[in-house]
Amino acid sequence: MEDFVGAGSPMSQSGLDAATAIDGIDSANLWAVLSVETSGCGFLADRRPKILFERHIFSGLTAGAYDASNPDISSPTPGGYGPGGSNQYARLQAAMELNQEAALKSASWGLGQIMGENYSPAGFSDVDSMVSAMVSSEDAQLQAMAAFISAQGMAQALQNQDWAGFARLYNGPNYAANNYDGLLRQFYAQISNGKMPDLTVRAAQVYLTYRGFDLGNIDGIAGPNTVAAVKSFQASIGVPVTGLINPQLIQALPSSSSP
């Protein structure tokens, strides 16, 4: 876990089913939250979980001990995030050098961006166990998210599409500043009125992203960019170039030795 890189396994149908079974959370509602939090994917292209480091949480957990010396990663006021991706890990690493446990608790992790300090309602005995799960798979990330929603009494608001009520509980009292409830409503409408993400296509997209293909959103839809990337990969390993996404492709993507 030192480099936060693991298998990075994409979401499976069994993982989605297990998450939606918790408090009967509807899959379209769940997808709406995932779309707002992480554009629907829990990992970066380098297989590290998506994170956001919160300096005000770190400051609170360490009683402000590093506010004066390290204001970029420890401050009583939120913000100062800078770019996403690897930059958030640089911030996390700097904080870990000061206080590892507090640092891990001060980042939000994976598909649902669950704060490390919320490891217990997410179903873990400690933050290290939670982070290990976040590193392993999107199924584990999704399970933690659903457990957290259930434990914190948010499931009913989500089931009722009470977007403002859910946003207040999940994102905090300043949710409206980011139009969190509006985005939930927008994504839910798109998902419930259209086609649900195809998990086989989505798995291919995740693995192709790991291989360096820039597909934009991981949405489970076999659009032109995805098909072109599939064809390029097929050509690189010497199999018929069809652009088809099937179980054979999903098996070849993580196991092939091609770059």
RAHU-V661639 format. One record per residue. PHI is phi as a letter, one per 40 degrees, with the letter a starting at -180 (none if undefined). Layout:
# RAHU-V661639
((PHI) (PHI))
This chain:
# RAHU-V661639
((none) (d) (b) (g) (b) (b) (c) (g) (c) (c) (d) (b) (c) (c) (c) (c) (c) (c) (c) (c) (c) (c) (f) (g) (c) (c) (c) (c) (c) (c) (c) (c) (c) (c) (c) (c) (c) (b) (f) (g) (b) (c) (b) (c) (c) (c) (g) (c) (c) (c) (b) (b) (c) (b) (c) (c) (c) (c) (c) (c) (c) (b) (f) (g) (c) (b) (c) (c) (c) (b) (c) (c) (b) (a) (a) (c) (b) (c) (h) (g) (c) (g) (c) (c) (g) (c) (c) (c) (c) (c) (c) (c) (c) (c) (c) (c) (c) (c) (a) (c) (c) (c) (c) (c) (c) (c) (b) (c) (b) (g) (d) (c) (f) (c) (c) (d) (c) (c) (d) (c) (c) (c) (h) (b) (c) (a) (c) (c) (c) (c) (c) (d) (c) (c) (c) (c) (a) (c) (d) (c) (c) (c) (c) (c) (c) (c) (c) (c) (d) (c) (c) (c) (g) (c) (c) (c) (c) (c) (c) (c) (f) (c) (c) (c) (c) (c) (c) (c) (c) (c) (b) (h) (c) (c) (d) (c) (c) (b) (f) (c) (c) (c) (c) (d) (c) (c) (c) (c) (c) (c) (c) (c) (c) (b) (c) (c) (d) (c) (c) (c) (c) (c) (c) (c) (c) (c) (c) (c) (c) (c) (c) (g) (c) (c) (b) (g) (c) (c) (b) (g) (b) (c) (c) (d) (c) (c) (c) (c) (c) (c) (c) (c) (c) (d) (c) (c) (b) (g) (b) (d) (c) (b) (g) (c) (b) (a) (d) (c) (c) (c) (c) (c) (d) (c) (c) (c) (c) (c) (c))
